[in-house]
């Protein structure tokens, strides 16, 4: 999707609704761009996503989990089958 005019995502002033318009045939790279745009649109909406997981919540993990410890702290990354590596890091103790 090199022409972004075929995609539009907007959030209402109150943050409760999104308007999404798309009419395109997408390759993998263009679909990833669309996913990034939709995630940014969702980030602007209310209510905010909770940064915690709840009991019974299903977690979908793709190709693996990576954990790396170093002087800078610990890095933990999970490979999501749709968006790739998603991770977090902590400071050293």
Order of alpha helices (4+ residues) and beta strands (2+ residues): beta-beta-alpha-beta-beta-beta
